[in-house]
Amino acid sequence: MLNKIPKLLSPELVKAMMEMGHGDELVLADANFPGHALHSRVIRCDGTGIPELLDAILELFPLDHYADYQAALMSVVPGDSTVPVVWDTYKEIISGHDKEAVITHEERFAFYTRARSAYAIVVTGEEALYGNIILKKGVIKSV
């Protein structure tokens, strides 16, 4: 155990976040996401919801302000009546860690394409439909 690292973050996830460089992306995937079909580096967090995990990750993870946006959500498929209320929760959590963060939306298959090139996919137990989010890692700045 270490001080100041949220207990929700596994050693495997902390290691992956530390290995990531500026501009690398981390996918937080809901329970329905085809993570293993898209990527070879999959970290399992089956008993965890994305809101709790997102909050814990952002304690350590700087977002990329050299990019046009710092996070991406999977857009609702046209014709689907789902209203992803979890997005409001994500926006609130992200804003609590980074008030200037910009969140964009990606069409479903474009989101899958981005997930393939991400550093890692974290598959969670999140059951909210369209609960997937991609985070773009930034830099640590000396004060």
C-alpha positions in Angstrom: 0.0 0.0 0.0 1.1 3.6 -0.7 -0.2 6.9 0.7 -2.3 9.2 -1.5 -3.1 6.6 -4.2 -6.8 5.9 -4.2 -7.4 2.4 -3.1 -9.8 1.8 -6.0 -6.8 1.9 -8.4 -5.2 -1.5 -8.9 -1.4 -1.8 -9.2 -1.9 -2.8 -12.9 -3.9 0.3 -13.6 -1.5 2.6 -11.8 1.4 1.0 -13.7 -0.4 1.6 -17.0 -1.1 5.2 -16.2 2.5 5.8 -15.2 3.7 4.2 -18.5 1.5 6.4 -20.6 3.0 9.5 -22.2 1.6 12.9 -23.3 -1.3 12.4 -25.7 -1.8 8.7 -24.9 -5.4 7.7 -24.3 -7.1 5.6 -21.7 -10.5 4.1 -22.3 -12.9 3.6 -19.4 -15.3 1.1 -20.8 -18.7 0.0 -19.6 -19.6 -3.7 -19.0 -21.0 -4.1 -22.6 -17.8 -2.8 -24.3 -15.9 -5.2 -26.6 -12.6 -4.4 -24.9 -10.8 -7.7 -25.5 -11.9 -7.8 -29.2 -10.4 -4.3 -29.7 -7.2 -4.3 -27.8 -4.5 -6.6 -26.3 -4.0 -4.4 -23.2 -7.2 -4.7 -21.2 -7.4 -4.0 -17.4 -10.4 -5.5 -15.6 -12.2 -3.6 -13.0 -15.5 -5.6 -13.1 -16.9 -4.7 -9.7 -16.4 -0.9 -10.2 -18.6 1.8 -11.8 -17.0 4.3 -14.0 -17.9 7.4 -11.9 -15.9 6.1 -8.9 -13.1 5.0 -11.1 -13.0 8.2 -13.0 -12.8 10.3 -9.8 -9.9 8.1 -8.5 -8.0 8.2 -11.8 -8.2 12.0 -12.1 -6.6 12.3 -8.7 -3.4 11.2 -10.4 -4.0 11.7 -14.2 -3.3 15.1 -15.8 -5.5 15.9 -18.8 -4.1 17.1 -22.2 -4.7 20.8 -22.7 -2.6 20.9 -25.8 -5.5 19.0 -27.5 -8.8 20.5 -28.5 -10.6 18.3 -26.0 -9.5 16.2 -23.0 -12.2 13.5 -23.0 -14.5 11.8 -25.5 -17.9 10.1 -24.9 -19.5 7.6 -27.2 -22.4 9.2 -29.0 -25.9 7.7 -28.9 -26.6 5.7 -32.0 -29.1 7.6 -34.2 -32.6 6.2 -33.6 -31.7 5.0 -30.1 -33.9 6.7 -27.5 -31.4 6.2 -24.6 -30.5 9.4 -22.7 -27.1 8.8 -21.0 -27.7 10.6 -17.7 -24.3 9.2 -16.5 -22.7 11.8 -18.8 -23.7 14.6 -16.4 -22.0 12.7 -13.6 -18.8 12.4 -15.7 -18.9 16.1 -16.6 -19.3 17.0 -12.9 -16.4 14.7 -11.8 -14.1 16.0 -14.6 -14.9 19.6 -13.8 -14.1 19.0 -10.1 -10.6 18.0 -11.1 -10.1 20.2 -14.2 -12.4 23.2 -14.7 -11.1 23.9 -18.2 -11.6 20.4 -19.5 -13.5 20.0 -22.8 -15.5 16.9 -23.6 -16.4 15.8 -27.1 -18.6 13.0 -28.5 -17.5 10.3 -31.0 -19.8 8.2 -33.2 -19.9 4.6 -32.0 -17.6 3.1 -34.6 -15.2 6.0 -34.6 -15.0 5.5 -30.8 -14.1 1.9 -31.4 -11.4 2.9 -33.8 -9.9 5.3 -31.2 -10.1 2.6 -28.6 -8.0 0.3 -30.8 -5.2 2.9 -30.7 -5.5 3.8 -27.0 -2.8 2.9 -24.6 -5.2 0.6 -22.7 -8.8 -0.2 -22.2 -10.2 -0.5 -18.6 -13.3 -2.7 -18.7 -15.5 -1.9 -15.7 -18.8 -3.2 -14.3 -20.5 0.0 -15.4 -24.1 -0.8 -16.5 -25.1 2.7 -17.8 -25.6 2.5 -21.6 -23.1 4.7 -23.5 -21.1 4.8 -20.3 -17.7 4.7 -22.2 -15.2 7.6 -22.0 -11.8 8.2 -23.4 -9.3 10.3 -21.4 -6.3 12.0 -23.1 -3.2 12.2 -20.9 -1.5 15.5 -20.5 1.7 16.7 -18.9 2.8 17.4 -15.4 3.8 21.0 -15.0 6.3 22.3 -12.5 5.0 25.1 -10.4 
